[in-house]
Amino acid sequence: MDSFVLLKKTLPTFIEKLSDEYDVFAPTRKDNIFEYKLISKPSDINLDFVNSRLPPKSILLQQTETLFKFKPGRKGKILPKEISEDKKIIFAIRPCDAKSFSILDTVFDSDFKDPLYLSKRENSVLIGLSCNNPGVNCFCTSFGDSPTSSKFVDILFTDIGEKFFVETISDKGKKLVEKITDLFEKATEEDKNLKDSAEKEAIDTIKRNMKLEGVVEKLDEIFESQLWHSIAMKCIGCGTCTFLCPTCHCFDMQDEATLKEGARIRVWDSCMYSEYTMHASGHNPRPARMNRVRNRVYHKFSYFPKNSEYTACTGCGRCIEFCPVNIDIIDVIAKVREVKV
């Protein structure tokens, strides 16, 4: 891991050089909402944020994406979609969101591989931005992570005042920095101390904690608990928690066609909707909101950790921050631990 510094006044030049070879996605602000978008100039970027409303997973797993086109009729044919090789940079991605891509990898890079997702993933460079000031509902440290974690990014930027402390993590990151090495200066011991101080302060800022010890085993025991009914009484089934979650990946596929041409389109879906599990027969195995609320918790905190090394939550806090009825996943897991068996 090599360490450099980049003067903040040099950041626009850095972004311009990246844009010569890459499509650069970065946090932008409209009104009071931050979103990662393809930028046209460095001034589009706004780094005065805790996190974006919509997670940057939408760059690799698009909210609406054409899978292939087709010609209907007796002599119909499939027109495969050309796999994009466009190079992307996701700049200023938070460590929790960078981690979400590793979680999504276990879904789209498993026995059944998704070429559209994997091509974008392979051709993307993640430039992380440490959270110097985590939000009140951030709890990434509950998963052994840090608001300044470099584990899931290629390069990590940390704000240390008039400079960014820059760490190159992966081969991708090192090669990128080598191309524009003239913009960087070697980090000094004082720079490293400032970075360490910012990291300690950021970790100390996080006050909320989700205790996960024994949760997988406890969930195995309380499937029929009244707890799920009480939570569901509050839930309005809007799906906000799933659409804003960086690790949720449910999708539907829809065919749209005219008499002459058509397309199969993948769109985000939500397990919080009753239609999600509706069978063609009319039977629905999750007929009540209680079933859907329970499934969401079990998927993230039971099924996923049993099948992979991860809990399907990064502690970003979006579902807590924007739930219209104030359902708090930290409180839900705390109640799970308290249920008497």
C-alpha positions as CSV (number, residue, x, y, z in Angstrom):
1,M,0.0,0.0,0.0
2,D,1.6,3.3,-1.2
3,S,0.6,6.6,0.4
4,F,0.5,10.0,-1.3
5,V,-1.2,13.4,-0.8
6,L,-3.2,15.4,-3.3
7,L,-3.8,19.1,-2.8
8,K,-7.5,19.9,-2.8
9,K,-6.9,22.7,-5.3
10,T,-5.5,20.0,-7.7
11,L,-8.6,17.8,-7.5
12,P,-10.3,19.4,-10.6
13,T,-7.2,18.6,-12.7
14,F,-7.1,15.1,-11.3
15,I,-10.8,14.6,-12.3
16,E,-10.2,16.0,-15.8
17,K,-7.3,13.6,-16.4
18,L,-9.4,10.7,-15.3
19,S,-12.2,11.8,-17.7
20,D,-9.8,11.5,-20.6
21,E,-10.0,7.7,-20.3
22,Y,-12.9,6.9,-18.0
23,D,-16.6,7.7,-17.4
24,V,-16.4,9.4,-14.0
25,F,-19.4,8.9,-11.7
26,A,-19.3,11.1,-8.5
27,P,-21.6,12.5,-5.9
28,T,-23.7,15.5,-7.2
29,R,-26.3,17.6,-5.4
30,K,-29.7,18.6,-6.5
31,D,-31.7,20.5,-3.9
32,N,-30.8,18.5,-0.8
33,I,-30.4,15.1,-2.4
34,F,-27.0,13.6,-3.3
35,E,-26.7,11.1,-6.1
36,Y,-23.9,9.5,-8.0
37,K,-24.1,10.6,-11.6
38,L,-21.9,10.7,-14.7
39,I,-20.3,14.1,-14.5
40,S,-19.4,16.3,-17.4
41,K,-17.0,18.6,-15.5
42,P,-15.3,18.6,-12.1
43,S,-17.5,21.4,-10.7
44,D,-20.4,19.0,-10.9
45,I,-18.9,17.1,-7.9
46,N,-20.1,17.9,-4.4
47,L,-18.3,16.3,-1.5
48,D,-20.2,17.9,1.3
49,F,-22.3,14.9,2.1
50,V,-22.6,12.0,4.5
51,N,-24.0,9.6,1.9
52,S,-26.0,9.6,-1.3
53,R,-29.8,8.9,-1.1
54,L,-29.6,6.2,-3.8
55,P,-26.6,3.9,-3.4
56,P,-24.0,3.8,-6.2
57,K,-25.0,0.1,-6.8
58,S,-27.3,1.7,-9.4
59,I,-24.2,2.3,-11.6
60,L,-23.4,-1.4,-11.9
61,L,-26.9,-2.8,-11.3
62,Q,-29.0,-0.3,-13.2
63,Q,-32.5,0.4,-12.0
64,T,-33.8,-0.3,-15.5
65,E,-31.6,-2.2,-17.9
66,T,-32.3,-3.9,-21.3
67,L,-31.1,-7.5,-21.3
68,F,-31.7,-8.2,-25.0
69,K,-33.9,-7.3,-27.8
70,F,-36.0,-9.6,-30.0
71,K,-38.0,-9.8,-33.2
72,P,-41.4,-11.4,-32.6
73,G,-43.2,-13.7,-35.0
74,R,-42.6,-17.0,-36.7
75,K,-39.2,-16.0,-37.8
76,G,-38.4,-14.1,-34.7
77,K,-34.9,-13.9,-33.3
78,I,-33.0,-12.8,-30.3
79,L,-30.8,-9.8,-30.6
80,P,-28.2,-10.1,-27.8
81,K,-27.1,-7.0,-26.1
82,E,-23.5,-5.9,-26.7
83,I,-21.5,-6.2,-23.5
84,S,-20.2,-2.8,-22.7
85,E,-16.4,-2.4,-22.1
86,D,-16.6,1.2,-21.1
87,K,-14.2,2.1,-18.3
88,K,-15.8,3.7,-15.3
89,I,-14.5,5.4,-12.1
90,I,-16.8,5.7,-9.1
91,F,-15.2,8.6,-7.3
92,A,-15.8,9.4,-3.6
93,I,-17.7,6.1,-2.9
94,R,-18.1,5.6,0.8
95,P,-16.5,2.4,2.3
96,C,-19.9,0.9,3.2
97,D,-21.1,1.2,-0.4
98,A,-17.8,-0.2,-1.7
99,K,-18.4,-3.2,0.5
100,S,-21.8,-3.6,-0.9
101,F,-20.3,-4.5,-4.3
102,S,-18.4,-7.4,-2.8
103,I,-21.7,-8.6,-1.4
104,L,-23.5,-8.2,-4.7
105,D,-20.6,-10.2,-6.3
106,T,-21.7,-13.3,-4.4
107,V,-25.0,-13.0,-6.2
108,F,-24.0,-12.1,-9.7
109,D,-20.7,-13.9,-9.8
110,S,-21.8,-17.2,-8.5
111,D,-22.6,-20.5,-10.3
112,F,-24.8,-18.4,-12.6
113,K,-22.8,-15.4,-13.8
114,D,-24.4,-12.1,-15.0
115,P,-22.2,-10.8,-17.8
116,L,-23.8,-7.3,-17.8
117,Y,-23.0,-6.8,-14.1
118,L,-19.6,-8.5,-14.3
119,S,-18.4,-6.5,-17.2
120,K,-19.2,-3.2,-15.5
121,R,-17.6,-4.5,-12.3
122,E,-14.4,-5.5,-14.0
123,N,-14.1,-2.2,-15.9
124,S,-14.8,0.0,-12.8
125,V,-12.3,1.5,-10.5
126,L,-13.5,2.4,-7.0
127,I,-12.0,5.5,-5.5
128,G,-13.2,5.7,-1.9
129,L,-13.7,8.7,0.3
130,S,-13.4,8.1,4.0
131,C,-16.3,9.2,6.2
132,N,-14.7,11.9,8.4
133,N,-18.2,12.8,9.8
134,P,-20.4,9.7,9.9
135,G,-24.2,10.2,10.2
136,V,-26.2,9.7,13.3
137,N,-27.5,6.3,12.0
138,C,-24.3,5.0,10.6
139,F,-23.2,1.7,12.1
140,C,-20.6,0.1,9.8
141,T,-18.3,-0.6,12.8
142,S,-20.9,-3.3,13.9
143,F,-19.6,-5.5,11.1
144,G,-15.9,-5.0,11.9
145,D,-15.5,-2.3,9.3
146,S,-14.5,1.4,9.6
147,P,-15.7,4.6,8.1
148,T,-12.2,4.9,6.7
149,S,-11.8,1.2,5.6
150,S,-9.7,0.6,2.5
151,K,-10.6,-3.1,2.2
152,F,-13.1,-2.8,-0.7
153,V,-11.7,0.1,-2.7
154,D,-8.9,0.4,-5.2
155,I,-7.8,3.9,-4.0
156,L,-8.8,5.6,-0.7
157,F,-9.0,9.4,-0.2
158,T,-9.1,10.8,3.3
159,D,-9.7,14.5,3.9
160,I,-6.9,15.9,6.0
161,G,-7.5,19.6,5.7
162,E,-6.0,21.3,2.6
163,K,-5.0,17.9,1.2
164,F,-6.4,14.4,0.6
165,F,-4.3,11.5,2.0
166,V,-4.3,9.0,-0.8
167,E,-3.7,5.3,-0.4
168,T,-3.4,3.0,-3.4
169,I,-4.8,-0.4,-2.5
170,S,-5.2,-2.7,-5.5
171,D,-3.3,-3.1,-8.8
172,K,-6.0,-1.1,-10.5
173,G,-5.5,1.7,-8.1
174,K,-1.7,1.7,-8.4
175,K,-1.8,1.7,-12.2
176,L,-4.2,4.6,-12.3
177,V,-2.0,6.7,-10.0
178,E,1.1,5.8,-12.0
179,K,-0.5,7.4,-15.1
180,I,-0.9,10.8,-13.4
181,T,1.8,10.5,-10.7
182,D,2.9,14.2,-11.3
183,L,-0.2,15.4,-9.5
184,F,0.7,13.6,-6.3
185,E,3.3,14.1,-3.6
186,K,4.7,11.5,-1.3
187,A,2.9,11.5,2.1
188,T,4.9,12.6,5.1
189,E,4.8,11.3,8.7
190,E,2.7,14.4,9.6
191,D,0.2,13.6,6.8
192,K,-0.1,10.0,8.1
193,N,-0.7,11.3,11.6
194,L,-3.4,13.6,10.4
195,K,-5.0,10.7,8.6
196,D,-4.8,8.4,11.7
197,S,-6.3,11.2,13.8
198,A,-9.2,11.7,11.3
199,E,-9.8,7.9,11.4
200,K,-9.9,7.7,15.2
201,E,-12.3,10.7,15.4
202,A,-14.6,9.2,12.7
203,I,-14.8,5.9,14.6
204,D,-15.4,7.6,17.9
205,T,-18.3,9.5,16.2
206,I,-20.2,6.3,15.6
207,K,-22.4,5.8,18.6
208,R,-24.9,3.2,17.3
209,N,-24.1,-0.5,17.4
210,M,-25.8,-3.6,16.2
211,K,-25.0,-6.7,18.3
212,L,-24.8,-9.6,15.9
213,E,-23.5,-12.4,18.2
214,G,-25.9,-15.3,18.1
215,V,-28.4,-13.6,15.8
216,V,-28.3,-16.3,13.1
217,E,-29.0,-19.0,15.6
218,K,-31.7,-17.0,17.4
219,L,-33.5,-16.4,14.1
220,D,-33.6,-20.1,13.6
221,E,-35.6,-20.4,16.8
222,I,-38.1,-17.5,16.5
223,F,-39.6,-17.9,13.0
224,E,-43.1,-18.0,14.4
225,S,-42.6,-15.3,17.0
226,Q,-45.2,-12.6,17.5
227,L,-42.4,-10.1,17.1
228,W,-42.9,-10.1,13.3
229,H,-46.6,-9.2,13.7
230,S,-45.7,-6.3,15.9
231,I,-43.1,-4.9,13.4
232,A,-45.5,-5.5,10.5
233,M,-48.2,-3.5,12.2
234,K,-46.0,-0.4,11.8
235,C,-44.7,-1.1,8.3
236,I,-46.6,0.4,5.3
237,G,-44.9,-1.8,2.7
238,C,-43.6,1.1,0.7
239,G,-40.3,-0.6,-0.2
240,T,-38.1,2.4,0.6
241,C,-35.8,0.2,2.7
242,T,-35.1,-2.1,-0.2
243,F,-34.7,0.5,-2.9
244,L,-32.3,2.5,-0.9
245,C,-30.3,-0.5,0.4
246,P,-26.9,-0.9,-1.2
247,T,-27.1,-4.7,-1.0
248,C,-30.7,-5.4,-2.0
249,H,-30.8,-7.0,-5.4
250,C,-34.3,-8.3,-6.1
251,F,-35.4,-7.7,-9.7
252,D,-38.2,-8.4,-12.1
253,M,-38.0,-9.0,-15.9
254,Q,-40.5,-7.5,-18.2
255,D,-41.1,-7.9,-21.9
256,E,-42.0,-4.8,-23.8
257,A,-42.9,-5.2,-27.4
258,T,-44.7,-3.8,-30.5
259,L,-45.7,-5.9,-33.5
260,K,-42.2,-5.5,-35.0
261,E,-39.7,-5.4,-32.1
262,G,-39.4,-5.9,-28.4
263,A,-37.0,-6.0,-25.5
264,R,-36.6,-7.9,-22.2
265,I,-35.9,-5.4,-19.5
266,R,-34.6,-6.0,-15.9
267,V,-36.1,-3.6,-13.3
268,W,-35.5,-3.4,-9.6
269,D,-38.2,-5.1,-7.5
270,S,-38.8,-5.3,-3.8
271,C,-39.6,-8.3,-1.6
272,M,-41.8,-5.9,0.4
273,Y,-44.4,-5.9,-2.3
274,S,-47.1,-8.6,-2.3
275,E,-46.8,-9.0,-6.1
276,Y,-43.1,-10.1,-5.7
277,T,-44.0,-13.6,-4.7
278,M,-47.4,-13.9,-6.4
279,H,-47.6,-17.2,-8.4
280,A,-49.3,-17.5,-11.8
281,S,-51.8,-19.8,-10.0
282,G,-52.8,-16.9,-7.7
283,H,-51.2,-18.4,-4.7
284,N,-48.9,-16.2,-2.7
285,P,-46.5,-17.9,-0.2
286,R,-46.0,-14.5,1.6
287,P,-49.6,-13.3,1.7
288,A,-49.3,-10.9,4.6
289,R,-47.0,-8.0,5.4
290,M,-45.7,-9.9,8.4
291,N,-44.3,-12.6,6.0
292,R,-42.6,-10.0,3.9
293,V,-41.1,-8.0,6.9
294,R,-39.8,-11.3,8.4
295,N,-38.3,-12.4,5.1
296,R,-36.3,-9.2,4.6
297,V,-34.7,-9.6,8.1
298,Y,-34.1,-13.3,7.6
299,H,-32.6,-12.8,4.1
300,K,-30.0,-10.3,5.4
301,F,-29.2,-11.7,8.8
302,S,-29.8,-15.4,8.4
303,Y,-29.9,-16.8,4.9
304,F,-27.1,-14.6,3.5
305,P,-24.5,-15.2,6.2
306,K,-25.3,-18.9,6.1
307,N,-24.4,-19.0,2.4
308,S,-21.6,-16.5,2.2
309,E,-19.1,-14.8,4.5
310,Y,-21.2,-11.7,4.7
311,T,-24.2,-10.4,6.5
312,A,-26.2,-8.6,3.8
313,C,-26.0,-5.2,5.5
314,T,-23.2,-2.7,5.5
315,G,-24.4,-0.4,8.3
316,C,-25.0,2.6,5.9
317,G,-28.1,3.6,7.9
318,R,-30.2,4.5,4.8
319,C,-33.2,2.3,5.7
320,I,-33.3,3.9,9.2
321,E,-32.8,7.4,7.9
322,F,-35.6,7.3,5.3
323,C,-38.2,4.9,6.6
324,P,-41.4,6.9,6.7
325,V,-42.6,5.1,9.8
326,N,-39.3,5.0,11.7
327,I,-38.7,1.3,11.6
328,D,-35.1,0.9,12.9
329,I,-33.2,-2.2,11.8
330,I,-30.8,-1.9,14.8
331,D,-33.8,-1.9,17.2
332,V,-35.3,-4.9,15.3
333,I,-32.2,-7.0,15.7
334,A,-32.0,-5.9,19.4
335,K,-35.6,-7.2,19.8
336,V,-34.7,-10.4,18.1
337,R,-32.0,-11.0,20.7
338,E,-34.5,-10.3,23.5
339,V,-37.2,-12.8,22.4
340,K,-37.6,-15.6,24.9
341,V,-37.7,-19.0,23.4
